[in-house]
Amino acid sequence: MTTPTNDERRERDQIASRLAEAGFALPGTLLERHKACGKAGCRCQADPPQLHGPYHQWTRKIHGKTVTRRLTDAQAEHYGPWFDQARQLRDLLDQLETLSLGIFERDQNSD
């Protein structure tokens, strides 16, 4: 069994420290959409079109199905950082997995 180096342990500890500082996190994607309504004479049908919106849309998977919810401007402003936090958490977990895989691969190559 390969023992992690001091540098690898230090990197793991830094990742763990950043994970411990994490706040609330929401899964999925927050989009800002603009739409045309299709009514004749509406500003969204002009040239150039002036679309309606912005509309804030939260999309995520639940049990393999895509679920979409519309959020108010206030909700999008309040919860927006939670989506950013979720991305940062996924990035940190990817870093930890990459570090762990490197240690495992080094162990496999030492046989």
C-alpha positions, 0 to 999 in steps of 0.5 A: 500500500502506498502512503500519501506523501506529506504534500498529498496530505497537505493538499487533502487537508486544504481541500477538507478545510475548504469543504468545511467552510462551505455554505448552503448549496443547491443542485442544478442550473440557474438560467436567465431567459428572455422570451417572445410571446407570439402576440402580433404587434407586441414589442417582442415581434418587432425588428429588432425584437425586445424580448420579455423577461428576464425570467429566472429558471432553475433546472435540475434532475430528480430521479432521472427526470428534469424538473424546472421551476421559475424563481422570482427576481428576489429568489434568484438574487438570494439563492444565486450564490447557493448554485455557485457554492454547489459548483465550487463543492463539485470542483473540490470533490473532483480535486479530492478524487483526482488526488486520491486516484493519483495515489491509487495509481502510484500504488498500482504501478509499484507492484 
